Amino acid sequence: MKILVINGPNLNFLGIRDRTVYGSGSYDDLVAMIQKKAHEEGFEAECFQSNHEGALIDRIQEAYSDGTDGIVINPGAYAHYSYALYDALDSYHTIPKVEVHISDIRKRDEFRRNSVTAPACDRQIVGHGTEGYLEAMDYIRSMKP
């Protein structure tokens, strides 16, 4: 099984951005946590991060034919206005997709409370810190035989 973990803008600044919201761990710490789980549980996890909307869309589209069995995505701020990301995620329904947010977007600034990308996903996990990524991977694995 192959799970693609996509991280959008500014997630490469984990540990640098507001630590009271995003924690003190770095992006490398997040990737290591994801890779450790994949190694221990016997599946492949590929991590991809970009600050560019088009690169995120390209990677989602590539997942259609590269053997990806599920997508975990933290679209960052793009969650709140990127209908282009929504369209990419909603283009196919053959694999499970989970949107993750480290913070609880429902308890933050008004503009962050709505996600336009979440409806293209099977599930949304918010406010569980980086552990939300592990929950998302567990969900995807539970959906595949």
N, C-alpha and C positions, 0 to 999 in steps of 0.2 A: 504494500500500500504506500502511496506517495501523497503527502499533504503539502500543499503550497501555502506558506505563510507570507502574506503581503503586508508591508507596513508603508504607510504614506508619509506625507510631509512632517518634518520635525521629529519623527520618532528616532532618527539617528542622534538626536540630542537628548535622549533619555539620560538622566543623571546630571544634566546641565540645566535643562528647563526646570520650571517650578517644582522642586522636590516635594513640596507639601501636597502637590496634586499627583505627580507622576512617580514618586519614589526616588531613591538615590541610586538604584542600579542603572548601569549603562546599557546601551543597545547591544553591545557585545555580551553582556550578562544575560540579556533576554535571549539572544541567539543560542548561547551556551545552554541555557535552561531547556529550550526547545529541542536542541540536538541531543541533550542527555536523555530526555524522555523518549525521543524517537529511538535512540540506540538501545536503551533498556527494554523498550517494549516491542522492538523488532519491526519498525516501519521507517520509511524515509521521510524526512522533513526538509524542504528547501525553503530558505528564508530569502526574501527579496524586499529591498527598501528603495524608495525613490521619493524625491521631493517634487517630481514632475508628473503631472496628471497623465500625459500621453504615455509615459513609460509604464505606469501602473496599468493602463488600459491594454497596452501591448502585451504585458505579461499575463493578464487575465485571458486574453485571446489565445496566447500560446498554450495556455493550460488545456485548451479544448483538445489538442492533439498530441500532447507530450506525456500522456500517461498519468496525469494528475487525477487523484481520486477524491479530492476535497480541497476547498480553499478556506483558510482563515484569513480575514482581512481586517486590519485596522486602518481605515481610510483617513484617519486624522481629520483635519478640518474639512477635507473634501466631502466627508459624510453629510455635511450640512447644506451643500449646494451643488454637488457634481452629479447632474443628471447623465453626464457622459459615463461616469463610473457605474451608475445605476444600470444604464443600457448594456454596458459590457458584462456586468454580473448577471443580468437578466437574459442574456442572449441564449443561454442554454440551461437546461434543467436536469442534466444527467448526473451531476455530482452535487453533494451537499456543500453549502457555503455558510459560514458563520462570521458575523461582524462582531468585532471585539473593540471595546474602549477601556483603557486602564482606569480612567476616572468614571464616576457616575454622571454621565452627560445630562441626566434629568435633573440634577441638583446644581448645575453650573449656570453660566450666562444664558440668558433667554435664547440667543441665536444657536447655542449648542444643543438645545433640548430636542430638536427634531433631526432625524437622520433620513435623508432622501434615499440613501443607499440600502438601508436595512430591509425595506420591502423586497429587495431582490435576493435576500438571503433567507435561509431556512430558520435562522435563530440569531438573536443578538444577546451578547453578554456584556454588561457594563458594570463598572465599579468594583471589580474583583481584582484590581491590580494586574500585574503580569500573570498571575495565576489564571486569569481569564483565558489566556492562550492555551493553557493545558486543558482547561475545561472544554474549550472549543475543539481541540484535537480529539478528546475523548468522545465528544458528541459525534464528530465525523466518523470516527472508527466504529461507533455503535450503529451507524446508519449503513455501513457497508458489510456485506456478508463475509 
